[in-house]
Amino acid sequence: MSKPDHESLSHEEAKRNKRMKWTIGITAFVIFQVVVAVFFVLVIMKFKSPKFRVGEFDVQTLNVGTQASPSFDMSFVAPIRIKNTNWGPFKYDATTVSFIYGGVQVGQATIPKSKANFKSTKKIDVNVSLSSTSSSNLGSSELITLNSQGELKGKVTVMFMFKKTKVSQMNCTMAVNTTTKAVQSLSCK
């Protein structure tokens, strides 16, 4: 082999190596972009309904009628919690939470329009007054079993442009002990 043929072969090999490096670089960049896009779609863009719950509370006043005329009046500050697990804020409209005893609404609380920031819990304390004048279910029981129900509608916004409407339901059951005037149990679905 002559010297010019050797240089020509070496030059072709250098070009091939350079093309191979570019191909590997472009392929790695494309794979990286695909992984980032898949992560973005599966994690960031996954919209979930925020959790809407009432937390443990202390009864401020509780007056229970007699067995002959069963009734109760109760007041407390209800700690409402809206847990937003999304990667964007949840802006919700004003709503009401109904408190039900024996299938009859005995009071309600109003939740004002606001927003829960991303990956955080919005805490709202609302004053609640409950009154039942004909609580035939009360009888001689030491427990008042209440249900709290509500629906929270709003929009989750991710990256200032992707919006999705979400609805959260509250359905909590709580038992208030009339002797100790304390919440004995609280569970939410």
C-alpha positions as CSV (number, residue, x, y, z in Angstrom):
1,M,0.0,0.0,0.0
2,S,1.3,3.4,-0.9
3,K,1.4,6.3,1.5
4,P,-1.5,8.2,-0.3
5,D,-3.8,5.1,0.0
6,H,-2.9,4.8,3.7
7,E,-3.8,8.5,4.3
8,S,-7.0,8.1,2.3
9,L,-8.0,5.1,4.4
10,S,-7.2,6.9,7.6
11,H,-9.2,9.9,6.5
12,E,-12.2,7.7,5.7
13,E,-11.9,6.0,9.0
14,A,-11.8,9.4,10.8
15,K,-15.0,10.5,8.9
16,R,-16.7,7.2,9.8
17,N,-15.8,7.6,13.5
18,K,-17.0,11.2,13.5
19,R,-20.3,10.1,11.9
20,M,-20.7,7.4,14.5
21,K,-20.1,9.8,17.4
22,W,-22.8,12.2,15.9
23,T,-25.2,9.3,15.5
24,I,-24.7,8.1,19.1
25,G,-25.0,11.7,20.4
26,I,-28.3,12.3,18.5
27,T,-29.7,8.9,19.5
28,A,-28.9,9.6,23.2
29,F,-30.5,13.0,23.0
30,V,-33.7,11.6,21.4
31,I,-33.9,8.8,24.1
32,F,-33.4,11.5,26.8
33,Q,-36.2,13.6,25.4
34,V,-38.5,10.6,25.2
35,V,-37.8,9.7,28.8
36,V,-38.5,13.3,29.9
37,A,-41.7,13.4,27.9
38,V,-42.9,10.1,29.3
39,F,-42.1,11.3,32.9
40,F,-43.9,14.6,32.2
41,V,-47.0,12.8,30.9
42,L,-47.2,10.1,33.6
43,V,-46.2,12.2,36.7
44,I,-46.7,15.9,36.1
45,M,-49.7,15.8,33.9
46,K,-51.7,13.3,36.0
47,F,-54.6,15.3,37.4
48,K,-56.1,14.0,40.6
49,S,-59.2,15.1,42.5
50,P,-58.1,16.9,45.7
51,K,-59.1,15.3,49.1
52,F,-61.9,17.3,50.8
53,R,-62.4,16.4,54.5
54,V,-63.4,17.6,57.9
55,G,-60.8,17.1,60.6
56,E,-61.1,16.4,64.4
57,F,-62.7,19.2,66.3
58,D,-63.6,20.3,69.8
59,V,-67.2,20.9,70.7
60,Q,-67.7,24.4,72.1
61,T,-71.3,24.0,73.3
62,L,-73.6,21.1,73.5
63,N,-77.1,21.1,75.0
64,V,-79.1,17.9,74.9
65,G,-82.8,17.7,75.6
66,T,-84.5,15.1,77.8
67,Q,-85.6,11.6,76.8
68,A,-89.2,12.9,76.8
69,S,-88.3,15.6,74.3
70,P,-85.1,14.6,72.5
71,S,-83.2,17.4,70.9
72,F,-79.8,18.9,70.7
73,D,-78.0,22.2,70.0
74,M,-74.3,22.1,69.2
75,S,-71.6,24.5,68.1
76,F,-68.0,24.0,67.1
77,V,-65.3,25.2,64.7
78,A,-65.0,22.7,61.9
79,P,-61.4,22.3,60.5
80,I,-62.0,21.7,56.7
81,R,-59.0,20.4,54.9
82,I,-58.4,20.4,51.1
83,K,-55.4,18.4,50.2
84,N,-54.1,19.1,46.7
85,T,-51.6,16.4,45.5
86,N,-51.4,17.9,42.0
87,W,-48.4,19.7,40.4
88,G,-50.5,22.8,40.0
89,P,-52.9,24.9,42.1
90,F,-56.5,23.9,42.5
91,K,-58.9,26.9,42.3
92,Y,-62.3,26.1,43.6
93,D,-65.7,27.8,43.9
94,A,-67.6,28.5,47.0
95,T,-69.6,25.6,48.4
96,T,-71.5,24.4,51.4
97,V,-71.0,21.4,53.7
98,S,-74.2,19.9,55.1
99,F,-74.3,18.2,58.5
100,I,-76.9,15.5,58.7
101,Y,-78.4,13.7,61.7
102,G,-80.8,10.8,61.1
103,G,-81.3,11.7,57.5
104,V,-82.2,15.3,58.2
105,Q,-80.0,18.3,57.7
106,V,-79.3,20.0,61.0
107,G,-76.8,22.6,59.9
108,Q,-74.4,23.7,57.3
109,A,-71.1,25.5,56.8
110,T,-70.0,27.8,53.9
111,I,-66.6,27.3,52.3
112,P,-65.5,30.5,50.5
113,K,-64.0,30.5,47.0
114,S,-60.2,30.2,47.2
115,K,-57.3,28.0,46.0
116,A,-55.1,25.2,47.3
117,N,-51.5,25.5,46.2
118,F,-49.8,22.6,44.5
119,K,-48.6,19.8,46.7
120,S,-50.1,21.4,49.8
121,T,-53.2,21.3,52.1
122,K,-55.5,24.3,52.4
123,K,-56.8,24.7,56.0
124,I,-60.1,26.5,56.6
125,D,-61.8,26.8,60.0
126,V,-65.6,27.5,59.8
127,N,-68.0,28.1,62.6
128,V,-70.9,25.5,62.7
129,S,-74.1,25.6,64.6
130,L,-76.3,22.5,64.6
131,S,-79.8,22.3,65.9
132,S,-82.3,19.4,66.0
133,T,-85.6,19.9,67.7
134,S,-87.1,16.5,67.0
135,S,-84.3,13.9,67.4
136,S,-86.3,10.8,67.9
137,N,-83.2,8.8,67.1
138,L,-81.4,10.4,70.1
139,G,-83.3,8.6,72.8
140,S,-81.0,7.5,75.7
141,S,-77.9,7.2,73.5
142,E,-74.8,9.0,74.6
143,L,-73.6,9.4,71.0
144,I,-74.8,11.8,68.3
145,T,-73.8,10.4,64.9
146,L,-73.4,13.1,62.3
147,N,-72.6,12.9,58.6
148,S,-70.9,15.8,56.7
149,Q,-71.4,15.9,53.0
150,G,-70.2,18.4,50.4
151,E,-69.0,18.8,46.9
152,L,-66.1,21.0,45.9
153,K,-65.7,21.9,42.2
154,G,-62.7,23.6,40.7
155,K,-59.9,23.6,38.2
156,V,-56.3,22.3,38.4
157,T,-53.8,24.3,36.4
158,V,-50.4,22.9,35.5
159,M,-47.7,25.0,33.9
160,F,-50.2,28.0,33.6
161,M,-51.8,26.5,30.5
162,F,-53.1,22.9,31.1
163,K,-56.4,23.1,33.0
164,K,-58.7,20.3,34.0
165,T,-61.9,20.5,36.0
166,K,-62.0,18.3,39.1
167,V,-64.7,17.5,41.6
168,S,-64.1,16.4,45.2
169,Q,-66.7,14.7,47.4
170,M,-66.8,14.9,51.2
171,N,-68.6,12.1,53.0
172,C,-67.5,11.9,56.7
173,T,-69.2,10.3,59.6
174,M,-68.5,11.4,63.2
175,A,-69.8,10.4,66.6
176,V,-70.0,13.0,69.3
177,N,-70.2,11.8,72.9
178,T,-72.8,13.8,74.8
179,T,-71.3,13.1,78.2
180,T,-67.7,14.1,77.4
181,K,-68.7,16.6,74.7
182,A,-65.9,15.3,72.5
183,V,-65.6,13.6,69.1
184,Q,-65.3,9.9,69.8
185,S,-64.8,8.8,66.2
186,L,-64.3,10.4,62.8
187,S,-64.0,8.6,59.4
188,C,-64.1,9.9,55.9
189,K,-64.5,8.1,52.6
